[in-house]
């Protein structure tokens, strides 16, 4: 497998893992793709070794975990400092994700959680201290993650994801 050149089997494996990697076994995927489980395990190993699969992450309901406030903080960083400042933002207590944006002045997005508004204020102040200019804050009600349907072939008969509706 060359960089960016996934075949149909690799794309389907990624699709099925995105649905629920923890409860999806190589045998489950093998059955759907009419392959052996060892072939699927080998493919997954290659996807991990090449860096295509970077990890398996928890989907946490922060509200139920005691952090009812979930916010996206939009910042500006000088382009020459964007990478360093984004990495510094990851160290702030309460930050759950950081995205570097390649275009525009609003070029660092920070997701953060807190128990109360004081937590969110502290996070904003700490981001300011590391050198990010906070330009907007959005309180998020909920976020839904779904598998990328582009991994499936157009003509493939895919099993609908739980919650998907057919047109």
Buried (B, 14 or more C-beta within 10 A) or exposed (E): EEEEEBEEBBBBBBBBBBEEBEEBEBEBBBEBBEBEBEBBBEBBEEBEEEEBBEEEEEEEEBEEEEBEBBBBBBBBBEEEBBEEBBEBBEEBEBBBEBEBBEEEEBBBBBBBBBEEEEBBEBBBEBBEEBBBBBEEBEEEEEEEEEBEEEBBEEEEEBEEBEEEEEE
